[in-house]
Amino acid sequence: MSGGRSETAVEGQPAGDDRATAQAVAPARHRTGRSASRGALRRVGRQGLPFLRRRWRAVLGLCAWSLVEFVQTFLTGFGVAQALDRGFLAGRPGVGLVWLTVAALAALPAAATARGLFGRLADLVEPLRDGLVRRASARALNEALGRPEANRTGAVSRATHQSEIARDGWAGLVMATRSCLFAGAGAVVGLAVLAPPLLVVVLPPIVVGWVLFLATLVPMAGRQRAYLEADERLAEHSGALAGGLRDLAATGGSAGEAARYSALAAEQEAAARALAGWSAARVAALALCGRVPPVALLAATPWLLGQGLTAGALVGALTYLTQSLAPAVHALMTALGTAGGRLLVVLDRFSERPAELPRPRPGAAPGAATAAGAAPAAAGVALRGVRFAYGPAARPVLDGLDLTVAPGEHLAVIGPSGTGKSTLAGILTGDRTPSAGTVAWLRPPGEADGGVPPGVVLLPQQPYVFTGSLRENLEYLRPDAGEAELTAAVDALGMRGTADRIGGLDGEVRPEALSLGERQLIVLARAFVAAPALLVLDEATGRLDAAAEARAETALAARAGTLVVIAHRPASARRAERVLVLDGPRVVLGPPTELAARSPLYRELTGEVAVPPARAGE
């Protein structure tokens, strides 16, 4: 959307009520946050557990590498205790130094295992991000197919910002959980070995802190969800405004849109404040787990000494608490409280699987051709009163256009930049929906009416070529194409040199190693193989030289059922049967030989000279 109004705005909301509206709406959302978060846990769990089961080898590998941290944690506190009790306090400094050396050396293997840890971590993290990006892209494509004219800046947030939140949050959560489990286990085992009564003093505040912390997870996730939703609404509205600033200034709609923007910003602010309000409970939980146990240990020292606790065991216990257990618990609580909440909300937003995108039917070509060189069944299109504008207040680029492209026709479209040529290409192929008017496709005999017929292909200016064999690239729209058809396409488009340099049909195509002209040739050859019923070239030959462009257009005109060329060279217009000259709402249509006399714009764009009519008697 550009210009006028945002789909998220409230009509008629006065600017002075922006903050009050946001604050009134926010509590209603927060009341549903707890139940929504519980539902999110169930939804994410249903898909998360199979994800982990499929990667059990990576989980086991991560645990195996983490055993080093368990041993390091145990030896650190135990070594300090033995250094005091058996060494320095017993008058044997040599023994004390040996035990301190053991405690110090225990940290060395942990540094050496970092590579193994992060290798296993990548096996858990990168597949998650890749899957989320695929879901975001599929969802955006499905939405675009349903309403191609709508603005969807939120899809960019899902594919970039939110997928990165999930990736970083998942990585941090995995590492913090692993460290807390193995470092905490090493510390608890060490405390039990030094003196079992230590557990009676140390564990209760840690357990209470964890209970308090876990009680905040669900409401925090609800607040996080509200914040992300507010952020996405603000991003979508900002994207809509950015595309229509000139229209807003011209139509005087700036004040209304500024008020709506302020309301969305206030709503985001309210969500952020509600999220921050739970930080006090988090701080208390962290204090109970990290600060209280050492204080409790010191306060209980007289009682512990009466239970046979040694000075070395007391110092070793303090070492466990301050150097291992408290940092590990603090890291996990921080990860769960911040990254964990965001991760749950983001994963829940991705939990709905998008519908599968339509795929080419095996054994069926986009066009009606069944053999190399066979003429496809042509499709045409009829436009009646078509109007298209990029926003309610924007000036239409097409207005009241009537146009019939007959099946089998070769039409060229020319006009200055910004007159709607690419917009028309999208309408002809069903990629754009007009603001008014009708579009009817003239189908080959025997095909049922309804929607865009199969075999309608649009080639844009930027060619899509993917890494893979040349054969796979050419078969992209026609999976059942035979060897003869692929070879015919290579020869017809004059790309034998490019094919030989790649290594033939089975050679690998590396897009970054090809020029834009070579990529366009591959895409044009792909369309030749597909033999579409209606082919629209939206300046898809712009990187070819004049001779290569003429060869490509001639080959495709003979191969495709109907060809429409958005022309950027005068020669393309001269090769067509008819030419449509676009100049905003004003259009002129006719054979190129007639337009030279009828249209000054045609003469200006093509360099043709009007031939004056012959006078009587000459």
N, C-alpha and C positions, 0 to 999 in steps of 0.2 A: 504494500500500500504506500502511496505517496500522497502528501498533501492532507486534505481535509480532516478525517477523523480516524481515531484509533479504535480498534475493535474492543480494547480493554477499558475505554473511557466511559464515564457515566455522563449521559447527555444532561446538560443544563446544570451541572454541579458548580456552584459559585466558588471562586478562588478562595474566599475567606473561610470556607468550610473544609478545606483540603485536609488539614491535620485532624480535625474532629472526625471527619469521615473515616480516615485511616485508623484512628484510635478506636472507633466504634466497630469497625470491621475486624480489626486484629483479634480482640478477645473471642469473637465468635469462631474464628479459625482455630484459636488456641484451645478452645473447649473440645474440639474434635481431634486435637493433636495426639492425645494418648491412644485413643482407639485406632487412629490412622497409623500410628507408629507400630502398634502391635500387629496390625494387618501387614504393615511393611515387613516386619520381622518374618512373618510366615511366608510372604511372597518371595522375599529374598532367600530365605532358607530353602524353599522348595527348589530353587534353581542353583543356589550356592553349593549345597551338599553334592549334587551330581558333578558340579564343576570340580570340586576337590577330589571326589572319588576317581574321576578320570585322570587326575594328576597325583595319584598316591605315591608314585615313585619320587616325584619332586618333594612331597611332604616328608617321606622317609629320609631322603637325602638331606633335607634341611635339619631334621632331628639328629641324624648321625653326626653332621658337622657340629651341631650344638652341644653334643656330649663333651666336647673340649671345654666349653664354657662352664659346664657343671663341675668338671674336675678342677678347673682353675679356681672357681668360687670356693669349693670345699678346701683346697689346699691353702688358699690365702689366709682364711681365719684360723684354720687348724695349725698352719705353720707358725703364725704369730703366737698362738697359745703355747705350742711346744717350745718355741724359742725362749719364752719367758720361764715356763715351769721346769723344763729339762736343761735349759742352758743358763741364761743370765742369772735368774734367781737361785739356781742350784750351784752357782759358782763355776759354771762350765761355759765360758764365753765362746769357745770354739764350736760347741754343739749348738749354741744359740745362733751363731752366724750361719751354720749349715742349714738350720731350719728356715732362717730368713731368706737364704739363697734359694731354697726350694720354693718358698712362697713367691719370690720374685720371678723365678724361671717359669713358674706355672702360667704366667701371662704371655710368654713368647709364642707358644703354639696357637693361641687365640688369634694373634695378628696374622700368622701364616695361613689360617683357615678362612680368612675374610673372602678370598677369591672363591673358594668353594661355596661359602654361604650365599654370596651374591649371585653366583651362577644358578643355584637352586631357586633363589628368590625370583630371578628373571623368568624361570619356567612357570612360576605361579602368577607373576604380575603382568607380563606382556600379553599373554593370551586373553586376560581379562580386558585390558584396554582395547586390544584389537577387536574383540567381540562387541564391546560397547560402541566403538566407532562404526562397525558394520551395522549395528542396529540403528544408530542415529542416522546413518546415510540411507538405509532402507526406509526408515520412517519418513525422512524428508522427501525421498523420491515418491513414496506413495502419496503423501500429502500434495506434492507438486502435480502428480498425475490427476488428482481429484480436483484441485483448484489451482491451476498454474499461474493465475494472475495474482494470487495473494502473496503478501510479504511474510517471510518466515525467518526473521533474524534469530529466533529462538533455536532453530535447528543448528545454527553455527555454535551457539553456546553449548548445546548438548554434545556436538561432535568434538569440540575443542576444550572449553573450560571445564565442563562437567565430567568429561571422560578423563581429563588430567587430574581432577579432584579425586576420582575413583582410583586411578592408578597410584597416585602418591599416597592416598589414604590407605589403600590396601597394602602397599609396600611397607609403610610405617607400622601398620597394625600387625602384620605378620612378624616383622622384626622385633617389635616390642613384646608381643606375646611369646615368641620364642625365647627371648632374653629373660623375661620374667619367670617363665616356667622352669628353665634350666638353671638360671642363676638363683632363683628362689628355692628350687629343690636342693641345690648345692648348699645354700645357707641353712635351710631347715635341717638337712642331714648333719651338717657340721655342728649346729647347736645341740642336736640330740646326742651326738657323739661326745661333745665336750661336757655337757651336763643336762640331762632331761628336764630338770626344773626350769631351765631357761625358757623352754617352750611355754610353760604356764604363764610367765611374765610377758613374753614378747608377742605371742600369737593373738590374745584377745583384742588389743587395739587395732591390729591389722585386720582381723575379721570384721570388727565393727565398722572400720573405715571402708572396707569393700562393700558391706551391706548398704551403707549410706551412699556410696558412689553408684552402685548398681541401681538404687532407687531413682537416681536422677537420669538414667539413660533414656527411658521412654519419653518423659516430658521434654528432655533436651532434643531428642530426635524430632518431636513434633514442632518445636520452635525452629529447628534447622530447616525442616521442610517448608514452613511458612516463609522463612527468609529466602530460600532458593526460588520458591515460586514468585515471590515479590521481585527478586532480582531478574528473573526471566521475563516477567511482564514489563519491567522497566526497560530491559534490553530490547524487547520487541517494539515497544513504543518509540524508543530512541531511534531504532532503525527505520521505522515508518516516517518519523519526522525528518530524518536526515535526507530521505529521498524526495521530500516535498517542501523544502524550505522556501524556494522561489514562489511556489503556488500559495503557500501560507502568507507570504509577504504581499503577494499581489491581490489576494482575496480578503485580506484583513482578518484572517483566522488565527493570528499569532497569540492573542490574549487567551482565547479558549483552549488552545493546545497547550500553552504554558501552564494554565490552571490544571489541566489533566495531568501533565507531566509532574507538577508539584504534588498532586494527590498520590501518584504512584511512588514518588520519592519519599513522601511522608509515610506511606505504607511500608516501604522497605526499611525506613528508619525505625518504625514501631516494632517491626519484626526483629531487627537487630538488637533493640533495647530489651525485648523480652528474652532473647537468646542470652544476652549478657547477664540478665538477672539471676540465672541459675549458677553463675560462677562462684557465689559465696558457698553454696553447698559443696561444690567441687573442691574449693580451697579447704573446707573443713575435713573432707574425706582424705585429701592428700596429707593434711597435718596428722590425722589419726594414724595413717599408715607409715609416714616417713619421720615425723618429729616426735610423736608420743613414745614409740617403743624404746629409743635410747634413754629418754627421761625415766620411763617406767623401770628400765633395767638398773639405772643408777639408784633410783629410790628403793628398789627391792634388794640392793646389794647386801645389807646386813642379814636379811633373811636367807639369801642365796649362800652367803658365806657359812651360815649355820647349817646349810644342807650339804656342805662339803665343796662348794665352788672354790676353785683356785684363782689366784690373781691372773694367771695366764689365760684361764678360761674366760674370765670377765673381759679382758682386753680382746681376746679372740671374738667373743660375742659382739662387742662393740664394733669390731672390724667388719663382721658379717652384716650388721645392721646399717652402718654408715657407708660402707664401700660397695656392697653388693645388693642386699635386699631392698633398702630404701630407694636407691637409684632405679632398680629394675621395676619396682612397683610404681614409682613416680612416672617412669617412661610409659608404662602400659596404661595407667590411668589417663595420662595426657593424651595418648594416642586414641584411646576409646572415647574420651570426652570431646575431643575436637575432630580428629580425622574419622573416628568411628561413627559419630553422628552424621557427619556429611556423607560418609560412605554409604550408610544405610539409606539415607534419603535419595542420593543419586542412583544407587543400584535399584531402588524401588521404582524410580522414574523410568529406568530402562527395563524393568521386569516384564512389561507387556511386550510380547513378541510382535513385531510388525508383520503384516501380511506379506506373503511371498510376492516378489515382483514377477510380472509376467515374463515367461521365458519362450524363446522360439520353440515351436512344436517340432520334435524330431521328425525328420523326413518331409517337412513342409517348408517351402521357401517363402520369404515375404512376398514375392511376386508369384505369378502363375506359370513362369517358365519351368520346364522340367528337364531341359537338355540345353547344352551350350549352343547359343545362337538362336534358341527358340524365342518367339515374340511373346512377351507376357500379356496377360489380360489387363488392359489399361483402366485406370480409375481417374475420374475427373472430380471437380469440386465447383459448387455454385455458391456465391456470396450474394446476399440480398440485404441492402441497407445496413451494412456492417459498420459499427462505430467502435472505436477502442481509444480509451484514455487511461493514463497511469495514475488514476486518482480521481475522486469525485469532482474536485475543483480544477483539475488539470485540463489544458487544451487538448482536444482529441488529436491523435496523429492520423487516424482514419475516421472519416465521418460520412456516413451514407454511401459506402462503397458498394457498387454492384459489379460483379465480375463472375464470368463463367469460364472455367478452364476445361475445355472439352477433353474427353478421353483420347489419348494419343497425341495431344498437342504439345508443341514446343514453344513455351512462353518465356520472354525475358522481362525483368522488372528493373527499371532504372530510376534514378532520382537523386537529388542532393542528399547529403548526410542529414539524418534526423527526420526524414519525411515518412518513416514507417515501413521501410522495406523489410527489415528483420521482423518487425511485428507482423506484417502480412505473411511472411514465411511461417511463423509460429501458428497463425490462424489457419493457414492452408493445411497444416499437418496435425492440427488438433492440440498443439502444445500450448496455445493461448486461447482463452475464451473471450469472445468480443463482449463489450459492454452493452451492445444492442445489436439487433439484426440477427440473421440466421445464416448458418453454414450447413450445406448439404453436400455429402460426397456422392458422386455419381459412380456407382459400383459396377464391377464387371457382371455380366449376365449370370444369374444363378445364385448370387450372394444375397444374404438377408440384410435388410436395412437395420440401422441402429449403431450409432457411434462411428468412430474412425475405422475404416476397413483395414484389413491386414494388407501389408505391403506398401504402407505409406512411410517414406524415409526422409528425414531432414539431415543434411550434412552442414554443420556450422563452419564458420571460418577457422576455428581452432580445431585441428584434427585430433581425434582420440586414437592413439596407437599404444598398445600395451606390450610389456615384456613377454615374449613367447616366440614361437616359430612364426615365420611368414604365413605358413599355411593356416595356423590358428587365427591370425589376424584377418585373413581374407575370408575365412569361414564364419566369422563372428555373427553375421546376419543370415547365414545359410549353412547350417552344420552338415547338411547332406551333400554339399557340393562335391562333384567329382574332380579328378585330376585334370581332365580336359577343360573343364570350366575355369579352374584356377589358372591354368596355363594360358587360356584364351584371354583372361582378364589382364594378366601380366603383359601380354603382347599388345592388346588393344589400347592399353593406357601408356604404352611406350616406356615401361619401367623394367625392361630386361636388364639394363645395366645395374640398377639398384638391387634387383633380385639376385644377380650374380655376385655382387659385392657382399650381400648378406650371407650368401651360401646356399641359394636356391630356396625352394619352398620350405624345406626343413631347417633352414638356417635361423639363427636366433635374431629376433628384432630387439634392438636396444634403443628405445626412444631418444635417449640423450645423445646417441651417436648419429642420429639422422637430422638432416636439415628440415625446416618446416615444409619446404617443397616436397621432399621425399615422403614425409608423413602424409601430406595431402594426397600424393599419388597412391599410397597404400589404402587410404580411406576411400578414394574414388574407385580403386580396383575392388574394394570390398562391396561397394554399391553395385558395381558391374556384375559381380558374382551373384548378388541377391536378386537382380533383375526386378526392382520394385515396380509395383503398379503405378505409384506416383512418387517421383523423386524431386525434392526441392534442394537446390544448391544455394546456400546463403553465403555468397562470396567464398565458396569452398575451394576455388582455384586461384585465390589471390596471390599465392607464393609461387605459382608456376609462370614460366615465360609464355609469351603469346602463342608460340607454336605448340607447346605442351598443353596449354589451355584449350586451343582449338581442337587438338586431337582428342582430349578427354571429353569435351562437350559433344563432339560428333559421335564418339563411341557410346556415350551414355544416352544420347538422343535416340540412337538406333536400338539400344538394349532395354532401356526403361520403357514402361508403358506410356507415361506422361512425364514431361520434364519441365520444371520451372527453375529458371536461373536468375538469382539476384546478381545482376551484372555489375562489374566494376571496370570493364573495358568496353569501348564502343563496339569492338568486333563481336562480342557476345550478343549484343542487341541485333546486329546485322544478320547473325546466323539463325535467329529465332523466326518462327512463323508470324507471331504477333509480339508487340512490345507494349508494356504498360508503363507509362511515365507518371511517377508519383511526385506531386508537389504539395504535400500536406493534403488538405481536403480536395484539392483540384487534381483530377486525373485525366489522362488522355490515353486511349487504347486504339491500336490499329497495326497494320503491317508496317515494317520499317520503311518501305518505299513511300508510303503515304505520310508517315509522321514527319518526314523531312520537310514537307510543305505545310503541315498543319500545326506543328508544335515548335515554337521558338526554343523552349527548354530542351526538347530533344536535339535540336540542332546545336545548342550550346554544349550539351553533354557529349555528343558524339562527333562534333566537328563537321557534320553534314552541311551541305549548302542547298538552300531551297532552289528548285528549278522552276523558273517562271512559266506559266502556261503559254503555249504557243498562240500567237495572234493570227487572226484570220488572214488568209492570203499568203502566209509564209510557208 
